């Protein structure tokens, strides 16, 4: 029987010249650490692998390995294919016009510390919308996130350990996971 498949999403790697995490070296490192069938997807920190370890043991093993090799410990979000598919199914904007880079899923780890939804709502512009659940913050930004005031200032109104991926990336990770 195949070992469980995991999808790992790192926060804050390979952006703005900070926290350099070369994906090829990362795959080699994690394979050496005993993870199987390690694959990466784009430089923003997405990995797929198989392991019998649980989420806490994997978080520690991967974090320790990266810190030992690269000198920093990025926040890591581990999800299963089933969890990823659930988020895609419950995405309130899945049938809305803008797809791909017009929709983002912010994966949340642990409890949200602050959620000023009224403050966030006041920042919406250009058809933007959002929905917060216990597991994710779904953002509909049909003109993208680059100029979004909501995205720019959301840290003031929403405090949580989270990392975001656009819909294109989430769907590609799902497809890669389904392929094995």
N, C-alpha and C positions, 0 to 999 in steps of 0.2 A: 504494500500500500504506500502511495506517495505521501511524503511529509506535507504538512500544511503549508500553503502558499501565503506569504506576507507581502504587503505593499508598504514601503517606507517612504515618508515624505519629510525631508529636512526643511527646517526654517532658517532662512538667512544665510544660505551658502552660495558662493559664487556670484554674489550681487555687489555692485559698488566697490569691487576690489577687496572686499573683506571675506574672511573665512573661506579661503581657497580649498576646495575639496575636489580634486581631479577624479572624475567618474571612473576612468579605467583603473587607476590606482585603488580607488575605493572598492571596486568589484574584486580586485586581486586580494586586498586586505581582508574583506569579509569572507571570501572563499577560504583563505588561510585560517580564518577563525572558525571554520567548520560549517558555515552556511552553504547551502547547495543551490545550484542553478541561479547564481546571482547575475542579474541583469540591471542595467541602468537605463534611464530615459531622460534625455536632455540634461544640460549642465545645472539646472536649478535644483537638483537634489532629489531625484526619484529613483527608488530601487525596488526590485522585485526579487524574492528569494524564497527558498523552502527551508523550514526548520521545525523541529519538534518542540523547541523551547517556547515558553509562554511569553506574553508581552513584556512583563517586567524583566525577565532574564534577558530577553533580546535587547531591550532598551539599554540595559547595563552593559552587556557584551559589546554592542555596536558603539555605544558612547565611549567606553573604555578604550576600544581599539582605535577609534578616530582621535581621541585625545592623545593617546600614546604615539601615534604616527604623525598627526598633523598639528598638535598643540592646542586644540580647542575642542569644545564639546557642544555641537549644535543640538538644538531641540529636535527630537525625532517623533514623528507621529506614525504609529503602526496601525494598519487596518487590514482587514481581510477582504477578499473579493466580495463576499456576501455583504459586508458593511458598505463597501463602495457602491455596490448595486442598489442597496437600500437608500443611500443618499441620492443617487441619481433618480430613483423612482419617486422619492419624496420632494425633489427639487420643485418648488412651486412655480418656477419659471420655465420648466422643461418644454412647454408648448408655446412659449412666447416667441415673438419674431426674431429677436437677436439671439444668436446661438454663439458657439465658439468662444471668442474672447469677450463677448458681451455678457457672459454669465461667469460668475466665480463662486466656488465653494471654499469657505474658510473652515478648515477642520479644527475643532476645538478639543483640547486636552484638559481634562479636569473641569472644575466649576468655573463659570463666568464670574469674575469678581465685581464687575460693574457693567450695567447695561442701561444706559440712558437712551432709550429708544426714541423719546420725543426729541432729544437733542440731535440724534442722528437723522430723524425724519426731516428736521428743519434744514438739513444740508442737501437733501435730495434735489437733483436738477436733471434736466434733459432726459426725462422718462425713467430715471433710476427708481429702483425699489429694493427692499431687502426683507428678509425673514430670518429671525433668530430662533433656533431650536436648542435643545440641550447638547446636541452633537455637532451642529454646524451653523454658520452664518451664511445664508445664501444671498448673493448680490446680483441684481440685474442692473447692468450698466451698459446700455446699448451703444454708447459712444466710447466704450472702453474705460479703463481705470486711470489712464495716464493723466487726465485733466480733471478727474472727479474730486470735488471738494469733500464729498462724503468719505472717500477713501483716504484722502490726504489728512483729514482731521478725525478719523474714526477712533484712533487710539485714545482720544480724550473722552469719548463717550462709550466705548466698549473695551473693557479690560479683560483679556483672557489670553491663555497660552494657545495660540492658533497659527496656522499657516494656510496660505491660499493657493489654489490652483484654478486656472480657467477651465471651462467646460471641455475644450479640446483636449487638454492634458488629462483630465479625469477620465474621459471616455477612452483615450488611448491607453492609459494604465489599465482600465477595465479590460480592454480588448487584449492587451498583452497577457494579463493574468488568465483570461479565458483560454488563451492559446497554450497555456502551460507555463 
